[in-house]
Amino acid sequence: MAGRGTPATALLTTKKITHRVHTYTHRDGAVYGTEAADALGQDPRRVFKTLVALVDGTMTVGIVPVTSTLDLKALAAAVGGKRATMADVTDAERTTGYVAGGISPLGQRKRLPTVIDASVRDHETLYCSGGRRGLEIELAPDDLIALTTATVAPIAAT
């Protein structure tokens, strides 16, 4: 499993973006984001999770530290919307091309509006899902922002 690439890793390689791939063994029933931070020995504020929501009916990605929850009102405001709810897991998987717990903000099947929490600027590098459970990508925040054409806004709630 560790040797297989994903659309996310392929995108980074194609675009020649400096990154590191980290793997760990996912345990069934574990909370994905905090499990990744623990397994990789990283500050969980530096490990980001990718969540899919519906903002006024449009699938939208919110990326926040694993220690936080997604502030749906702030997400909606960041993309000029009024109301946000979490997307159905099946719809999120179908739209992104990834399975829950392994949804990467990179290499998604369909490009979605994306917002990254402003705390991303606190780190020289961050970790995000590489496109499957147990696979994390470490890269510079500016590279993630550029590749996802993301808006940066305070969307994390603790």
N, C-alpha and C positions, 0 to 999 in steps of 0.2 A: 504494500500500500504506500509506503513512504516514497517510492521512486516515481509514482505516477504524477503527472502534471495535471493542472486544472486550467480552465479558461483564465483564471486570475493570474496564475504563474506564467502562462503563455503570454498574456498581455504585457506583463512586466518585462519578460525576456524580449519580446518583439520591440517594445518601446525603449529597450536598453536602460531601464530604471534600476538604480542600485537598490538591492533588497537582499534580505536573508530569509530563508525558509526554515521554520522550526516545526518539528513534529513531536507529538506526545501520544500516549495511548489513552483514548477516550474511554471512560468507565460509564456503562449504562446507568442512567439515573442521576448522573452528576450534572450540576449547573454548568453549562458550557463555558461561559466567559470566565468565571472565577476558577473553574477547573484549569483552563489554559494558563491563567496567571500563576496559579500554584504550581502546576506541572513545569512551567518554564522558569520559575523562580523570579518572576517579574512583579513590580509594583502594579497592582490591579488598576490604578489610575492611568497607566500607560497602555493597558490592553483595552481595545475598543470593540464593542459589539455592533452588529449591523441589524437593524430592525426595520420592518416594512409596515407602513401605515397607509391609510387612505385619507388624503386631505381633499375634502370636497369631492370625493369620488375618484381621485387620481392617486394611483400607487406612488408612494414617496418613501425614500430611504432616510432614516435617521441613524446617525452613528454617534454613540455615546460611550463613555468609559463603563466597564463592566460593573463598577461600584455604584452606578447610577441607574435611574430609570429614565425613560424618554418622556419629556414634558410635551404632551400632545398639543396643548395650546401654543406653546412656544414654537413647535415644529410648524404648525399651521401658519402662524404669523410670519415665520422665516421665509415661507414660499408664497406669501400673499393670500393665504387661504383663511377660511373662517372656522372650519370644524375638522378635527382629525380623530380617527379611531384606529386601533390596531387592525391590520389586515388579517384576513383568514389565513392560517398557516398554509393550507393547500394552494390558495391563490398566490401567496408570496413565493412558494416553491416553484410553481408553474411559471410565474412571471420572471423570476431571477434565474431559474435553471439550477438552483442549488437546494439542498435539503436543510431544513431548520437545524440550527446548531452548527451549520457550516456555510451559511449564506455570507458570501464575500461581497464587499462593495465594488469589487473589480471584476470585470469580465462577465457581467450579468447578461442574460439572454436579451434583455431589452433595457436600454438606458433610461433610468428613472431620475426624476428630480431628487437631489441628494443634499442633505444638510449634515454637517459635522459639528459637534459641540465645540465651542470656543476654547475649551481646555486643551484641545489638540495642540495649541500653540505653546503649551507648557513643556513640551517634550522635543528632544532632538530627533528621536525616532519613536514610532508607535507600533503596536501589534494589532493586526486585524485578521479575520478569518481568511484562509487561503482557498476556500472553496469546498472544504469537507471537514468533518469533525476530526479533530486531532492535527490539524494543519494550520499554522499561523504564519503570517508574513510580517516581517519587520521592515518598515520603510520610513522615509522622511515624511512628515505631515504635508509639506508643500507638494510632494509627488502624489500623495493620495488625493489631495484637493484638486490638483490639476487633472489627474486621470478621470476623476468622477465629475468634473466641473461643478464641484460642490460649493454651496454657500456655507460660510462659517458663522455660527450664531450660538448663543447660550440656549441649548435645548435639553440639557441634562438636569434632572431633579435628583436630589439625594435623599 
